[in-house]
Amino acid sequence: MRDLARPEQGSPSASAEPAPGPLRSLGEATAEIELRFVEAGAAALVLIQSPDLAQIEIRDGREAALCCFQELAELVERAAAPVLEPGDLVLAGESGRAELLVLLFRSRRDGEFFRVGVPGLLTAIREGFERRSGPLFYPWLRCASPVALGSGTALRNPRLGTSTQLRRAIEEARSDAELAAGLAARKRRQELLEIVIDERVHCVYEPIVDTESLTAFGYEALARGPAGSGLESPTNLFRLAELEDLTFDLDCLCRKQALEGAIEFPEGAKLFLNIRPSSFHDPSFQPDAICETLARCRLTPRDVVFEISEQESIHNFSLFRGMRDDYGRLGFEFALDDTGTGYASFQTLLELTPEFVKVDRALVAGIDEDPAKRAILYGFQSIADRIGARLVGEGLDTLEELRTLGKLGIPFGQGWLFGKPTPLRSPK
């Protein structure tokens, strides 16, 4: 629990055995809540729900979830600080619920607080989430995490038990949060639909550099949503698309924009184009159609490398290899992205035998100072040599990392060391 005023000796909470961790739960603070509710005569309750916390616990364990919960509590406290008074409480919700509670005890005569203060607190907490520069639960989640807010009010009635009245306020807040979450989800879906229909996606291009000559070997097309919006990040954009069953439509749009943005592409460079297994079902991705599109962009199949993430689901390697071979006969090449982030890296490499293997930045960052990473990368390089593939080290930030790749015989590097991704030409 975050107790904004340490309880006095002899209060109901003073003798209670503290729970492990910085937050007490609603159940552990029941006696204290009832005492303060009776003294004040009224209470406002703000509830914050985060469904992703339960998923983090299932995937990454209880300690990871507790760490994220701590981050959530600290953010809420900072946002709520202007209205919190001594005696107000910040608590974990009931056991098994991924929720946080803010209890504010006031006189029932304080109408201004209930009319203005509580809505203002909800706004302050929302703005606190929006002001964050990165994902709330990073690194366990690398994209925006939806958080639902709701509020409830309890006016003390001596005829009823305090627990009954507070229970009603909690249920009111939960209903309010569920309604707000539903409206927010509907708004996000509508926003995504408009982005797809209006084609408000653009691409920037990140150079892939030869580690020996330091010249650009190619460029990866990276999708971006509307600038300045919460969906500018491709991670957020595709996460929402998956939730709304619009991944295929968004994926088709991103490829279209990547090719249109590659008109006047540097001669002799390779265009690395991200695809998904479902891309093969897109009519505009069929061999004749995509070759016509490339011709309009003054590109040929030999200029293009299809890049597929190791994290994408390939349910049938045999079927995928058949598709790869069909496109390979036209001159297209393939790259396996994010290699090293999944448990099946070596198997995927051997099954797909791509022309390029892109090693995730987790194995490249600080490689000049990490013998273990160098050993792992050497293993990937050995396999790549056996299947005739070339490695690309992703996420380069320093010259030392680049030089180390060169010493290991890895031919290409990619990262902000060479500049942030930008459009290939200025917008008209």
N, C-alpha and C positions, 0 to 999 in steps of 0.2 A: 504494500500500500504506500502511496505517497500521501502522508498525513501532513497537511499544511500547518498544523499546530500540534506539537508533541503532546500526547495526552497527559493530564495531570495525574499525580500519584493517587491511587484509589479509584480512578475511573475504570469502567468496565474493560477497557482495552489494556490498561497498564499491567495487569497480571497475566494477560493472555500470552501464550508461548508464540513468539514470532515465527511466521512461516519462512521457509528458505526463499531467498531472492528478495528483490527490492519492493515487490508489490504484494499486498495482501489481497485475498479474494473477497468477494461480496459476502460469502458465508462466514469467513473468519472475522469480519468487522460488524456482524449483525448487531451485537449488543451496543457498540459505539454508535452505529447509525441510528438505532432506535432512541438512544438518549439524546442525541443532537436534534433529531426530528421533533421530539417532544418539547425540547427547550425552545426551538425556533418557531415551531408551529406550521412550517411549510418547507418543502424541498423541491428543487428542480433537479432533474436528472438528464444528463447528456450521455448517450450511448454511442460508442464507435465500434463498428463491426469490420473485421478484415477476414474474409473467407480464405485468403491466400495463406494465412498463418497455419491453418489446419493442414494445407497441402505441404507447407514447408516442414512441418513436424513429421508427416508421413514419409516424405522423401529424404529429409536431411537430419531428422532426429529432434528430440525434445530440446537439447541445448541450443540448437540453431533457432528453434521457434521462440525460446525464451529470450534469446538475444534480440530477435526481431521485435518481440513484444516490448522489451525495454526501450528500444528505439522509438516505437510507437508512443509509449507513455511519455517519454521525454519531449517528443514533438508536441503532444497534446498539452502538456504542462506549460511549455513555452508560449503556446498560442493562447492558453486560458489564463495566464498569469495576471493580466490586468483586472480580471473580475473575481479571481479566487480570493477568499478571505480565510483567516485562521479558523480551523474547524472543518473546512471543506475537504473532501476526500477524492482521491483518484485511486480506483480499485480495479483489479482484474475481475472479470465477470464470473458467472457461475462456472464450475468445473465442466470442462468439455466444450465450452463456448469460446470462440475466438473473438472476444469482445472486451472493451475497456469501458469503465463507468466513471463519470465525473458527477459527484453528488455535492450540491450547493444548498446549504441550509440558510433560509431567510425567514423573516417575519412575513406572515400572509398579508400584512399591510403594505409591504414593499412592492406595490403594483408595477412601478417603473422597471424593477429588475425583471419581473416575469414577462412584461410586455416587450421590453427592449433589450435587457441584458442577456437573456437566454438566446434569442435569435442572433444577437451580436456575437455571442460565444460560438455558436454553430458556424457563423460566417468566418470568424477568426481561425477556427480549426481548419475549415476547408482551405482558406487562403494559406495557412501554414503548410498544408500538403502541397499546394500548387507552387509555393515558393522554392521548394526543394529543387536543387540543381540536378539531382540524380534519382534513380529509383529508391523508393523507401526502404526496401529490404535487400539492397545490394550487399554482398554478392550472391545471396541465395536466390534472389530474383533480379534479373537484369533488365526488367521492363517495369512500366508503371503498374502499381497494384491498386485495384479499386477499393475504396473505403467508404462505407455507408454510415451516415450520421442520423440520429434521431433524438428527440427529446420528450420528456414526460414531466408532469407536475403532480405533486401530492400535497393536499391541504389537510392538516390533521383533523380527524374526526374522533373525539373521545369515545364514541360508541363502538368504533372498530379498532381492531388490533393494528398496531403500527406496521407489522410485517405484511398484513393484508393490503394496507394502503400503499406501501412502498412497492409491493408486488405489482399492483395495478399500474403504478407509474413506470415500472420497468417494462411491463408488457406494452404500455402505450408507446414508450420510446422504441421498442423493438419493431412494433408495427409501423411507426413513423420511419424508421431506418429502412425497413423492407420496401415501403412505398417509395422512399427517396432513391433506393438502389434500383428499383424497377424503372422509375422515370429516367434515371441517369443512363441505364442500359439502353433504353429506347432512344434516348438522345444520341448516344454513341453510335448505335446502329444506323440511325438516320444520317449522322455525320459521315460515317464510313460509306454508306450508299451514295451520298452526294459526291464524295471524293472519287469513287469509282466511276460513277456516271459522267461527272464533269471532267474526268481524267486529270484531277489535280494532284498528280504524282509527277515528279521530275527525277532525273538521275544526275548524279555527280560521278566523277571518274577518278579512281585512285591508281597511281602508277605502280607497275610491277617492274622492278629494276634489276638489271644484270649486275650481280655482285662483283664482277671483275671489271667490266668497262664502265659501270655506273650510268649506263644509258637505259632509257625506257624500253623494255621488252614488250610490254603490253599495258592495258588499263582494265581494271575491274569496274563494271557499272554497278553503282550502289543506289538503290531507290530511296527517295525521301518524300514524306508527306508534306502537306501545306506548311510553309515556313512559320515558325513561331507558335504552332499549335502543339497540343499534347500528342498528336499523331505524326509529327515530323519524323520521329525516330522510326526506322523500319521495324525494329523489334516490337514497339508498341502497336504499330500499324498491322503487322501480321498476327500478333497475338489477338487483337480484336477481331481480325478477319477469321481466325480459327474459331473463336467463340460464336461468331455470327454466321458461320458456314459460307464465308465469302472468299476463302483463300484462293480458290481457283480463279475467280474473277480478278482479284487483286494481282495475282501472279501474272496473268495474261497482260494486264495493263502495264505492270512494271517492265516486262520484256519489250512491249511495244514502245514505251518511253525510252528505254535503254537504247534501242536501235535508232529511234528518231533523233536522240541526242548525240548519236555517233556519226551523223553526217559530217563530212570533212574530217573523218577519223585519220590520225597520223598514219601515213603510208608505211607499210611494213610492220606495224604494231599489231599485237593480238588483242582482240576484244574478249574479255572474260565476262560471260553472261550467265547470271544465276538462273538455274531452272530447278523444278521439282519433278518427282516422278509423274505427277499428274499433267505436266506440261505436254507430254506426248499425246494427250487427248484434245489439245487445243487445235481447232481447225487452222488457225493462223500459224501454227507451229509445224504443220505437216511439211514434208520435204519441199514440194513444189512451191507452197505458199511462202515459206521462210526464205527460200532462195530468191524469189521475186522481191521480197522485202529487202534482202541484202543488196540486190542489184540496184535498187533505188537509192540505197545508202552508199553505193560505190564500194561495197564489200563483197567478198566471196566466202564460201564455207571455210576455206583454209585460213581465213582471218579470225575465225571465231572459235572460242573454247567454251563449251558448256560446263558450268561449274555447279556441282551438286554437293550439298552439305552432308557430312557423315551422319549428322543428327536427323536428317530426313528419313522417313520410313521407306525402305525398299523391301517390300514384302516378298518379291519374287525376283531373285537375282538372275535367274535364267531368262525371264521375260525382259528384264532391264538390259541385259547384255545383248539380246536380240535387237532391241531398239538402238542401243549404242552402236552396234555393228552397222545397222542400216544407215545411220547418220554419218558414221565414220567413213563409209564408202564414198560419201559425197565430199569428204574433206574436213568435216568437223572433228574437233578434238574434245576430250573430256578432262576435267579436273575434279579431284575429290577434295572438298573444303573441310575445314575444322578438324583435320586429322589429328588424333591424339586426345580428343575430348570424350570419346566413347570407348566402351569396353571392347568393341569389336573392330578396332582400327585395322589390325593386321588382316583379319578375315575379309573386311570390306575391300581393302587394297587388293588382295589376291583374287577376290571374286570379280571386281570391276576392271582391274588392270587399266587404270586411266593413264593418259599421257602426262598429266601433271598431278602432283600431290602437294596440297597446301597445308602446312603444319600450323596448328593453332597458336595464337600468340602466347598462350599459357606455357608452351614449351620453348618459346623464343625469348620472352622477356628475361633479361639478365643472364642469358646463356653464356656470356663471356666470363661470368663469375660462378657458374653452376656446373660442376663436372657431371652430375646426374643427368641434367638436361642434355648436355652434349652427348652423353652415352645413348640416351633415348633417340636423339636426332640422328646419331650415327646408325642406329638400328633401322630407322626409317629410310635413311639414305641407301643402306645395303639392299633393302627390299626393292626400293625404287630402281636401283641399278639392275636388279634381276628381272624386273618386268618392263624395263625400258622407259621408265617414267622419270620426270625431272621434278625436284623439290622447290617449293616456294616457302620461305619463312615469313609468316605474317606477324604484324604488330611491331615492326622495328621502330625503336625510339632513339637509339644511340649508334654512333659510328662503331663503337666497340662490338655491339651485337652484329652489325653488318660484317665487320672484318672476321668475326668468329665464324659466321656462315661461310664466308669465302674459304677460310682455312679448312672447314669440314667438307669442302667440295660441293656445297649447296649452291646452285647456280643463280637463284633469284630470291629477292627480298621485297617485302611490301610493308608499308607503314607510314606513320606521320613523320618519320625521319625525312621523307622526301616531300613533305607538304601535305596539307589536308586535302581531301577529295574536293574537286571543283568541277563545274561544267567545262566541256571542251571548247565552248564558244560563248560569248556574251549573249544574254537573252535579247531578243529584238524588241 
